[in-house]
Amino acid sequence: MDHFLYRDGALFAEDVPVAEIAASVGTPFYLYSTATLVRHFRLFDEALSWGPHLVCYAMKAASNQAILKTLAAEGAGMDVVSGGEYARAKAAGVPGDRIVFSGVGKTEDEIRMAIEGGIRQFNVESEPEMAVISRVATDLGATVPITIRVNPDVDAKTHAKIATGKSENKFGIPIAKARDTYAEAARLPGLKVIGIDVHIGSQLTQLEPFEQAYKKVAELTETLRADGHEITRLDLGGGLGIPYARSNEAPPLPGDFGALIQRTVGHLGCEIEIEPGRLIAGNAGILVSRVIYVKEGEGRRFLILDGAMNDLIRPAMYDAHHEIVPVIEAEPGAELSPFDIVGPVCESGDTFAKGRLMPPLADGDLVAFRSAGAYGAVMASEYNTRPLVPEVMVKGDQVSVIRARPSYEEMIARDSIPDWLATPSNADSAAAE
Ligand SMILES: *Cc1c(COP(=O)(O)O)cnc(C)c1O
């Protein structure tokens, strides 16, 4: 459920007409609903209320400061995957003991930064990384909590680019090797082994792969405890999917996910962490865009929008489907007809949908991409020197631009000119030599 609903034929974000925001901010832009973000966070929090837990929002899904502050105020922890994300979490006021650091390639600088700034735990992904964390921690006179990310070799049954739990993926250590790696971790100074971490992929639409993975984690917990390790925390990752197309069967809900966790690992008495990203932010955001032209092609009609693949790359990168709806609802009974919906970028990949049935639309009309809140704005670029897409947030009847659109001057001013190009006389003097 989200808070982007029609009222008298006009799309609203909570209590604000989307067209009104488009008129003041210009298009394209991302638009987030506070109520939806909070609702989704609370669903996860309640789903784990049977025991000690922390919901760590996977902030790579959408990491604007306003989003982080909204969730942090609800008590969310953060799952970060880079020094930049760590800095963003701290800037949003999240205390270090609520920040979990994941990712396969943490650099020494990033590790130092997190130990100095405070960290709940590192989710370690390899033995070499473990050795570096140990060395940096020892240098700093610290002992840092770690879990080790295990790769349970289960098929997440999702898009290949976002499956992470098969043995051929780069993530974690093979679960069969786990005992050795834990033994090695226990020998290293500066580390305190506290638990196990697993994350098998994103946009999972069934519970079964989670169940397989969590059962393996439960078994491993018993084995490691028998080996003498104190396993007190299980980080079970994120990955729960959202319905992108209305026709899809509904993916499991956070409540089902929480019940599955209780059933598979609840008896172990561990503190539970989860790292949902997409399900918290996905349906809490839309991308609003304007039709530039309706173009008649050979046997097809193109809807050319002012939003493009640089603003929302998911269709080009993951063949993702987004519902695209008119901001002003069509008359009842209006006939639907197929459009190829594209952006202005000079690549055929800049296609959002082919043969999508849409109501009549004309130049200047507004459309909204639903479920664009996660992996949308954070993956945007300035390709084709298109200004980085702005972000707007609503709360009830309040609206705020939470990241402004840069001007062309600001974009160009980020480049610097090398000395040899800076003085116009250079070319002349070189020619004279
Ligand atoms: C991406 C990621 C997540 C979040 O996945 P979602 O599908 O957005 O819930 C959680 N944990 C780790 C380690 C990740 O890389």
The ligand as a MOL file (V3000), in Angstrom:
LIG
                    3D

  0  0  0     0  0            999 V3000
M  V30 BEGIN CTAB
M  V30 COUNTS 15 15 0 0 0
M  V30 BEGIN ATOM
M  V30 1 C 21.2890 -4.5520 -1.4650 0
M  V30 2 C 21.4440 -5.1790 -0.1480 0
M  V30 3 C 20.3640 -5.2150 0.7320 0
M  V30 4 C 18.9890 -4.6960 0.4010 0
M  V30 5 O 18.3180 -5.4480 -0.5500 0
M  V30 6 P 16.8010 -5.0870 -0.9100 0
M  V30 7 O 16.4500 -6.0230 -1.9890 0
M  V30 8 O 16.7910 -3.6780 -1.3480 0
M  V30 9 O 15.9930 -5.3040 0.3230 0
M  V30 10 C 20.5830 -5.7480 2.0040 0
M  V30 11 N 21.7970 -6.2290 2.3600 0
M  V30 12 C 22.8550 -6.2160 1.5270 0
M  V30 13 C 24.1460 -6.7540 1.9840 0
M  V30 14 C 22.7040 -5.6930 0.2430 0
M  V30 15 O 23.7490 -5.6860 -0.5800 0
M  V30 END ATOM
M  V30 BEGIN BOND
M  V30 1 1 1 2
M  V30 2 1 2 3
M  V30 3 2 2 14
M  V30 4 1 3 4
M  V30 5 2 3 10
M  V30 6 1 4 5
M  V30 7 1 5 6
M  V30 8 2 6 7
M  V30 9 1 6 8
M  V30 10 1 6 9
M  V30 11 1 10 11
M  V30 12 2 11 12
M  V30 13 1 12 13
M  V30 14 1 12 14
M  V30 15 1 14 15
M  V30 END BOND
M  V30 END CTAB
M  END
